Amino acid sequence: MKTTFPLNRFRNLKTPFYYYDLDRLKKILGTVSRISGTYGYPVHYALKANANDRILELIKMQGFGADCVSGYEIRKALSCGFSPSRIFFAGVGKADWEIRLGLESGIGCFNCESIQELQVINEMASSLKTNAPISIRINPNVDAKTHHYITTGIEENKFGINAWEWEEVARLIHSSENLIFKGLHFHIGSQITSMDVFKGLCNRVNEISEWFINQKLFPEILDMGGGLGIDYSIGSSADPDFETYFSLFHKHLRLQPGQQVHFEPGRALVAQSGSLISRVLFVKKGIKTNFAILDAGMTELIRPALYQAFHPIENLTSDGQPEPYDVVGPICESSDCFGKAVTLAETRRGDLIAIRHAGAYGETMSSSYNLREKVQTYYSDEIPENV
Ligand SMILES: *Cc1c(COP(=O)(O)O)cnc(C)c1O
């Protein structure tokens, strides 16, 4: 299912803007809900991928929980009506107010990433005369084989608790009166495209779960995190292979009675539903290729600048001969480039350009660098007739 654009309506809109195809989103949510449901796996959507109200509303209606990595995201999830018990809170650096918010609103689980964090949560829970449900975010030392900036599960990364601290963690949990041990959490990276990586993770999770059971800590929840990648290549419109993904965990995890497997996808749910629509400001001669200079930049979609990410780019309004262009933004940084030698139909000033699969980590990572202002967001069911 590929997004087609209401072009005649786009022509009148101020660019750049984000465009979300809600039918595409609903289809993916339905697929994930159906397949995860057959295994009884609860799904928590990672808000940081895209936190627009309308998108969150659809995700909540589908029955998913929320995976948050800040107090601001917890507030957002609560205000959107996610049930507190289905809000999980991860992150290496939780501020006191964020922990207090989580405790006072009764969230389902704190996914804890250091010994000191466990101590602080225990103290704060005690002073609020409550108990804190906690899972341990494990650093399993499994390489996600993705870009090093979005690899989170090898020992050198700041995320999770490494093996050499697990004994101390186990002792601490047993001696902390206000901590309720729920389980183990794993999130080893993002945009993971090799199913073998997830298989390797399952094998590690089996060993680690057993280790904790031997320490008399029974992990009811085995939270496998997110990370499932999407196909960013040109012309691609296929959904991620959710069948293979979920069945792999079913096949390779050795569950004890009473254990439940959770997931926290972000990108895989929302990436393909979003596009960044931009206008060409100028075309300028380069050495090998011409530059197509857009009115959108790294301020609206930082992924290419930040981790050399690739996005399919299309000229929506030209049917000229294909030519290579370096597609760049207006921001004063050389990394403000959406793609090099991108083949586009012959491009002129004023043409509309779509940068596809920008629904995840686009709008949520936008910034005001160069004092730019936040751009508009449009949904497929509410594009205005005349603007
Ligand atoms: C970012 C994040 C996710 C979602 O990652 P995706 O690659 O978007 O699926 C899930 N869990 C945690 C803890 C995260 O930080």
The ligand as an ORCA input file, in Angstrom:
! r2SCAN-3c Opt
* xyz 0 1
  C      13.279      4.186     20.910
  C      12.837      3.071     21.751
  C      11.946      2.132     21.250
  C      11.427      2.159     19.826
  O      12.416      1.929     18.902
  P      12.062      1.732     17.335
  O      13.363      1.462     16.705
  O      11.453      3.022     16.883
  O      11.103      0.602     17.240
  C      11.521      1.114     22.094
  N      11.974      1.027     23.357
  C      12.831      1.917     23.883
  C      13.274      1.770     25.276
  C      13.302      2.961     23.094
  O      14.171      3.833     23.610
*
